Amino acid sequence: MNRAFTSFTYLTTSVNKNFSLVFTYIQATNRLVRLAVLTTLLPLFFNISLSSCTQADTISPESESHSSAREDASVLYTDGFENNQIANFWRTELRTPTAGLITSDKKRAGKQAMRFSWKSSQVNGTNDMLHSELAMGNTPIGETERWYGYSSYMPSSSMANEDQTVIVSQWHGHPDAGFEDSIPPLCIEIKSNDMQLVYSASNKPIIKPLQSPTSMKRIDLGAAIFDRWVDYVVHVKWDPIGKTGQLQVWQDGVLLVNEQAISIGYIQNHKPFWKIGLYCWTGKSIYDEKVMYYDEARVGGPSANYDAVKPGRNDNSAKDQR
């Protein structure tokens, strides 16, 4: 006995080629006929469905690479100076209108960088006028280890052959109530085209201004590099009285300093905070104006590493660790 046939239409639209396929499935009473029809049509429908998945719908290798360039979770602070305002985690020590400017004149990555300027003519006898710097806030009590990454550019026209010592990056102590502070327990300085790193420690409380530390070490970093961006990564673990301190410094991916099991820092509740810029503590210079640029600043916690804070990590220009 024959039953009435029922006709219906499936319409499948391809996203890329905007064509339609109309086919009619005839519902047959004979199970064998129905099975034959399904066997013929299902592969065709499956192929059409796959062809509608365009390149825009898939995850490309470029997308995966871009995703991996996001800031690492261990990074606490980052500033590429891409906004027209200084990030709010910085404290400014800029005493003149030109002491610190966000500029597009030079940049390590992105479109802008931070320009620092210092003039000996601005010195008025106070320590404040010896600085053109940005400083981070106090390190929370209990934190002893951090990673830092940044890139700096020193124009030879205002930094080369300077016979006065200039600190270009420093980690400054924070005295507890009722106590004093001493020289920076860690700094990078330049004089007469030579770069040096100095770190110190005191196993005694600092009770007098500029009290001498109980230990100090000076490390030669080699000839200063001018007129190009130079990348730095600094890893420090503070320990002023024991032998668990660490200090590592990479320049353009090359490990220049690797101090292990050392004493570094002072007996203070807050461990040293980071400052970038120019500290011309002698108040003198052979130049009317000293200028230096910084970019790609990152600070990571104890779980960070070289790759997390290295400059240029977001535009594939970072230098690999060597």
C-alpha positions as CSV (number, residue, x, y, z in Angstrom):
1,M,0.0,0.0,0.0
2,N,1.4,3.4,-1.0
3,R,1.4,6.4,1.4
4,A,1.5,10.1,0.4
5,F,4.9,11.5,-0.2
6,T,5.9,14.6,1.9
7,S,8.4,17.1,0.3
8,F,10.4,19.6,2.2
9,T,13.4,21.8,1.4
10,Y,16.8,22.4,3.2
11,L,18.6,25.6,2.4
12,T,22.3,25.9,3.3
13,T,24.1,29.2,2.8
14,S,27.9,29.5,2.4
15,V,29.4,32.5,4.2
16,N,32.2,33.1,1.7
17,K,30.6,32.5,-1.7
18,N,26.9,33.3,-1.0
19,F,25.4,30.4,-2.9
20,S,22.5,28.3,-1.9
21,L,21.8,24.7,-2.4
22,V,18.3,23.5,-2.4
23,F,17.6,19.8,-2.2
24,T,14.5,17.8,-1.6
25,Y,14.4,14.9,0.6
26,I,11.6,12.5,-0.2
27,Q,10.3,10.6,2.7
28,A,9.7,7.1,1.5
29,T,7.9,4.3,3.2
30,N,10.4,1.8,2.1
31,R,13.2,1.8,4.8
32,L,15.8,0.7,2.2
33,V,14.9,3.6,-0.1
34,R,15.2,6.1,2.9
35,L,18.6,4.7,3.9
36,A,19.9,5.1,0.4
37,V,18.7,8.7,0.2
38,L,20.4,9.6,3.5
39,T,23.6,7.8,2.5
40,T,23.8,10.0,-0.6
41,L,22.8,13.4,1.0
42,L,24.6,13.4,4.3
43,P,28.2,13.6,3.0
44,L,27.1,16.4,0.7
45,F,25.6,18.4,3.6
46,F,28.7,17.7,5.8
47,N,31.0,19.1,3.0
48,I,28.9,22.2,2.6
49,S,29.0,22.9,6.4
50,L,32.8,22.7,6.4
51,S,33.1,25.1,3.5
52,S,31.2,27.8,5.4
53,C,33.9,28.1,8.1
54,T,35.9,31.0,6.7
55,Q,39.4,32.2,7.7
56,A,37.9,34.8,9.9
57,D,36.2,32.1,12.0
58,T,39.4,30.2,12.7
59,I,42.3,30.8,15.2
60,S,45.3,31.8,13.1
61,P,48.9,31.5,14.2
62,E,49.1,35.3,14.3
63,S,46.3,35.4,16.9
64,E,48.0,32.8,19.1
65,S,51.3,34.8,18.9
66,H,49.5,38.0,19.8
67,S,47.8,36.4,22.8
68,S,51.2,35.1,24.1
69,A,52.5,38.7,24.1
70,R,50.1,39.8,26.8
71,E,51.6,40.9,30.1
72,D,52.6,38.0,32.3
73,A,50.5,37.5,35.4
74,S,53.6,37.9,37.5
75,V,54.1,41.5,36.3
76,L,52.9,44.0,39.0
77,Y,53.5,47.3,37.1
78,T,54.1,48.2,33.5
79,D,54.5,51.5,31.7
80,G,55.4,52.0,28.0
81,F,54.6,55.7,28.3
82,E,52.0,55.4,25.6
83,N,49.5,57.7,27.4
84,N,49.9,61.4,27.7
85,Q,50.0,61.2,31.4
86,I,52.5,59.5,33.7
87,A,51.1,56.3,35.2
88,N,49.7,56.7,38.7
89,F,52.1,54.3,40.3
90,W,55.0,56.7,39.7
91,R,55.9,59.5,42.1
92,T,57.4,62.5,40.3
93,E,60.6,64.2,41.2
94,L,60.6,66.7,38.4
95,R,61.5,70.2,39.5
96,T,61.3,72.1,36.2
97,P,58.8,72.1,33.3
98,T,61.2,70.2,31.1
99,A,62.6,67.8,33.7
100,G,60.3,65.0,32.6
101,L,58.3,64.8,29.3
102,I,56.5,62.0,27.4
103,T,57.7,62.4,23.9
104,S,57.7,60.7,20.5
105,D,61.3,61.9,19.6
106,K,62.7,58.5,20.7
107,K,60.9,55.3,21.5
108,R,62.0,51.7,22.2
109,A,58.5,50.3,21.4
110,G,55.1,51.8,20.7
111,K,54.9,55.4,19.8
112,Q,56.4,57.3,22.9
113,A,59.0,57.2,25.6
114,M,59.9,59.2,28.7
115,R,62.5,62.0,28.3
116,F,64.4,63.3,31.4
117,S,66.3,66.5,31.4
118,W,68.6,68.1,34.0
119,K,70.5,71.4,34.0
120,S,73.2,72.4,36.3
121,S,71.8,76.0,36.2
122,Q,68.7,74.7,38.1
123,V,70.7,73.8,41.2
124,N,69.8,76.1,44.1
125,G,71.7,74.3,46.9
126,T,69.0,71.8,47.7
127,N,69.1,68.1,47.1
128,D,65.7,68.2,45.4
129,M,67.1,70.1,42.5
130,L,69.7,67.4,41.8
131,H,67.0,65.0,40.6
132,S,65.0,64.5,37.5
133,E,63.4,61.1,38.2
134,L,60.3,59.0,38.5
135,A,60.1,56.9,41.7
136,M,57.9,54.0,42.5
137,G,55.9,53.7,45.8
138,N,57.2,51.9,48.8
139,T,57.6,48.1,48.5
140,P,55.1,46.4,50.7
141,I,56.4,45.1,54.0
142,G,57.4,41.5,53.7
143,E,58.3,41.6,50.0
144,T,62.0,41.0,49.5
145,E,62.3,39.9,45.8
146,R,61.5,41.7,42.6
147,W,62.3,41.7,38.9
148,Y,62.7,44.9,36.9
149,G,62.9,45.5,33.1
150,Y,63.5,48.7,31.2
151,S,65.2,50.2,28.2
152,S,67.3,53.4,28.2
153,Y,68.8,55.7,25.5
154,M,71.7,58.0,26.2
155,P,72.4,60.6,23.6
156,S,76.2,61.1,23.2
157,S,75.5,64.8,22.6
158,S,74.6,65.3,26.3
159,M,76.0,62.2,28.1
160,A,79.3,61.3,26.6
161,N,82.7,62.2,28.2
162,E,81.0,63.6,31.3
163,D,83.5,63.8,34.1
164,Q,80.8,64.0,36.8
165,T,79.1,60.9,38.2
166,V,75.5,60.5,37.2
167,I,73.2,57.9,38.6
168,V,70.8,56.7,35.8
169,S,68.9,54.0,37.7
170,Q,68.7,53.4,41.5
171,W,67.0,51.5,44.2
172,H,66.5,53.8,47.2
173,G,66.1,52.9,50.9
174,H,63.0,53.8,52.9
175,P,63.9,54.6,56.6
176,D,61.6,53.4,59.3
177,A,60.2,56.0,61.8
178,G,62.9,57.3,64.0
179,F,65.8,56.1,61.7
180,E,67.7,57.7,58.9
181,D,68.8,56.6,55.4
182,S,72.1,56.1,53.7
183,I,73.4,55.9,50.1
184,P,71.2,53.9,47.6
185,P,71.8,50.2,48.3
186,L,71.8,49.6,44.6
187,C,72.5,51.9,41.7
188,I,73.8,52.1,38.1
189,E,76.0,55.1,37.3
190,I,78.1,56.5,34.5
191,K,81.2,58.6,34.6
192,S,83.8,59.3,31.9
193,N,82.0,56.9,29.5
194,D,82.3,54.0,32.0
195,M,79.2,52.3,33.5
196,Q,79.4,50.7,37.0
197,L,77.0,49.0,39.4
198,V,77.3,49.6,43.1
199,Y,75.5,47.6,45.8
200,S,75.8,47.9,49.6
201,A,74.5,46.4,52.8
202,S,74.3,47.3,56.5
203,N,73.7,44.8,59.3
204,K,73.3,47.7,61.7
205,P,70.3,50.1,61.8
206,I,70.9,53.4,60.0
207,I,70.8,56.0,62.8
208,K,72.7,58.8,61.2
209,P,72.1,60.5,57.8
210,L,74.4,58.9,55.1
211,Q,75.7,56.5,57.6
212,S,78.4,54.3,56.0
213,P,77.2,50.8,55.1
214,T,79.0,47.8,56.5
215,S,79.7,46.4,53.1
216,M,79.9,47.7,49.5
217,K,80.9,46.3,46.2
218,R,81.5,48.0,42.8
219,I,81.2,46.1,39.5
220,D,82.3,47.4,36.2
221,L,79.6,47.0,33.5
222,G,81.9,48.1,30.7
223,A,81.9,51.1,28.3
224,A,78.7,53.1,28.2
225,I,76.6,52.7,25.1
226,F,75.3,55.8,23.4
227,D,72.8,56.7,20.7
228,R,70.8,53.5,20.7
229,W,68.3,51.7,23.0
230,V,69.9,49.4,25.5
231,D,67.7,46.8,27.4
232,Y,68.2,45.9,31.0
233,V,66.7,43.3,33.3
234,V,67.5,43.4,37.0
235,H,66.6,40.7,39.5
236,V,67.2,41.4,43.2
237,K,66.5,39.6,46.4
238,W,67.2,41.8,49.4
239,D,68.9,40.4,52.5
240,P,70.9,42.9,54.6
241,I,72.2,40.6,57.4
242,G,72.2,37.1,56.0
243,K,73.7,35.4,53.0
244,T,70.5,34.7,50.9
245,G,70.6,37.9,48.8
246,Q,70.8,37.8,45.0
247,L,71.6,40.3,42.3
248,Q,71.5,39.6,38.6
249,V,71.7,42.1,35.7
250,W,71.3,41.5,32.0
251,Q,72.2,44.0,29.4
252,D,70.7,43.3,25.9
253,G,70.2,39.7,27.0
254,V,73.8,39.1,28.3
255,L,74.2,38.3,32.0
256,L,76.7,40.9,33.3
257,V,76.2,40.5,37.0
258,N,75.4,37.3,38.9
259,E,75.9,37.8,42.6
260,Q,74.6,34.9,44.7
261,A,74.5,34.4,48.5
262,I,75.2,38.0,49.3
263,S,74.2,40.7,51.8
264,I,72.4,43.5,50.1
265,G,70.1,46.3,51.4
266,Y,69.5,47.8,54.8
267,I,67.6,46.9,58.0
268,Q,64.3,48.5,57.0
269,N,60.8,47.3,57.0
270,H,60.1,48.5,53.5
271,K,62.7,47.2,51.0
272,P,64.2,49.7,48.5
273,F,62.0,51.3,45.8
274,W,63.0,51.8,42.2
275,K,63.8,55.2,40.6
276,I,64.6,56.0,36.9
277,G,65.9,59.2,35.4
278,L,68.9,61.4,36.2
279,Y,70.4,62.0,39.6
280,C,73.3,64.4,39.2
281,W,74.3,64.4,42.8
282,T,77.5,66.5,42.3
283,G,75.4,69.4,40.9
284,K,77.9,69.9,38.1
285,S,78.1,69.0,34.4
286,I,80.1,69.8,31.3
287,Y,76.8,70.2,29.5
288,D,74.2,72.9,29.8
289,E,71.6,70.2,29.7
290,K,71.7,66.4,30.2
291,V,69.1,64.3,28.5
292,M,68.2,60.6,28.7
293,Y,65.2,58.5,27.6
294,Y,63.5,55.5,29.2
295,D,60.9,53.1,27.9
296,E,59.3,49.7,28.4
297,A,59.4,49.8,32.3
298,R,58.1,46.6,34.0
299,V,58.2,45.4,37.6
300,G,57.5,41.7,38.4
301,G,57.0,39.9,41.7
302,P,59.1,37.0,43.1
303,S,57.4,34.6,40.7
304,A,58.5,36.6,37.6
305,N,61.5,35.9,35.4
306,Y,63.6,37.4,32.6
307,D,61.0,36.8,29.9
308,A,58.2,38.4,32.0
309,V,59.8,41.8,32.3
310,K,62.2,42.0,29.3
311,P,61.7,45.1,27.1
312,G,60.1,44.6,23.7
313,R,58.2,41.5,24.7
314,N,55.0,42.7,23.2
315,D,56.2,43.5,19.7
316,N,58.6,40.6,19.2
317,S,61.7,42.9,19.5
318,A,62.9,41.5,22.9
319,K,66.4,40.2,23.2
320,D,66.6,36.5,24.3
321,Q,68.4,35.7,27.5
322,R,72.0,34.6,26.9
